[in-house]
């Protein structure tokens, strides 16, 4: 089963999330979560694509809205000089 926004929200509500990571890239910000006794899973859209938030603020607002307040950020593949990502999927 792929991790969707609905299932991530349910896991947050039941305090089943052990770790949440954000990976910043030129394409946006992806979320990976490790639920209890499971391997880390990327967050997917309902269409089965990896969910890439185009805005840092949108990503943070979403995670906060479902109760996730502690994350680890990997900015290895991101540079401040990178052009802004397109806004069509925020």
URZILIN-V823431 format. One record per run of one state. SS is the DSSP state (2 for helix, 1 for strand, 0 for the rest). FROM is the first residue (numbers start at 0). TO is the last residue. Records with the same first field share a line. If there is no record, write none. Layout:
SS=FROM-TO / FROM-TO
This chain:
0=0-1 / 13-15 / 25-26 / 35-39 / 44-48 / 50-50 / 53-54 / 65-70 / 74-89
1=2-3 / 16-24 / 27-34 / 40-43 / 49-49 / 51-52 / 71-73
2=4-12 / 55-64
